[in-house]
Amino acid sequence: MKVRVDQSICTGCELCVGMSPKLFKMSDALSAEAIREEVPRELVEECRDTADACPVLAIEVSGV
């Protein structure tokens, strides 16, 4: 499974960073970004939950 953050719509609320600090971090532009594109198997469910919780749906998950 792959994940990315659409930084053009990310509001920088840091919800994803709080929920999944192993998957997301804040960029220099004050928006979130994925730490790595490929999600480790043990973090797949956490990643899906975090994507669903994003208030502006900026987290894009593929290959599920």
C-alpha positions, -999 to 999 in steps of 0.1 A, spaced: 0 0 0 12 35 -8 3 68 8 9 105 0 -4 138 12 -19 163 -12 -1 193 1 -22 216 -20 -52 209 2 -35 200 35 -43 226 62 -14 216 85 -37 207 114 -12 180 124 -39 154 131 -21 128 110 12 135 127 -5 130 161 -23 98 150 6 82 130 40 97 138 57 68 122 40 76 89 36 114 87 56 145 96 53 182 91 71 197 61 90 230 60 60 244 42 38 237 73 18 210 57 20 173 64 39 148 43 44 110 43 77 99 58 78 71 32 56 63 3 53 25 10 34 17 41 48 -11 63 24 -40 67 21 -35 104 9 1 99 -17 -4 71 -47 -3 94 -33 28 112 -27 45 79 -63 38 67 -77 51 100 -56 83 98 -66 89 61 -103 85 71 -98 110 100 -82 137 78 -107 167 80 -99 178 44 -92 143 29 -57 153 19 -43 118 25 -43 96 -6 -40 58 -1 -35 35 -31 -29 -2 -37 -53 -13 -9 
